[in-house]
Amino acid sequence: MADDLMLVLITVPSLEVGRNIAEVLVNQRLAACVNIVPHIRSLYIWEGKLCDDEETLLMCKTRSSLFEEHFLPTVKLLHPYEVPEIIALPIVKGLPAYLEWVAQATT
């Protein structure tokens, strides 16, 4: 079961943007659940400058089989960044009942 599930991490510039993306992903059944973690701090180099930004982190539970064709294009369409951070990690193990729910909640 876990072999088709993944956790996708996405940083966004605000809680409002994050909530909008999360609602679309869940309503379209591209994610079973999206945790919204406000007030993270990101330091990175962009266009030769050190950036120090407050962002919001989305933790999305979805199916690997949805990622390329549906999940990723939807996020890119809604995300305001030129190059958004979208990182997918496989879910190796978890509570079987929860993993089953994630699989059933996504199509």
C-alpha positions, 0 to 999 in steps of 0.5 A: 500500500505505501509503495504508491503513497508520497509526502509532498512538501511545498513552501508558499509565501503566505497562509492564504496562498497555502490554504488556496492550494490546499483546498484545491488539492483536497477538493480535486482529490489530488491530496487526501490531507494537507497540513499547513504549517505557518511561520517557517523561515527560509534562507536561500540564495536567489538571483545572487542575493541572500533571501531570508523569508517567512513562508508557510509549509504545506505537507501533502499526502497523495499517491505517487501515480497522481504526481506527474500528470495531475498534482504537479501541474495543479500546484504549478498553476496556482503557485505564485513563485517562478520556481516553487519548492515542490519536493516529493518523498516516498512514504515507506511505512505508516499506520495501515488504516491511515495509509488505506484512507489516504489511498481511498481519499485520492483518485 
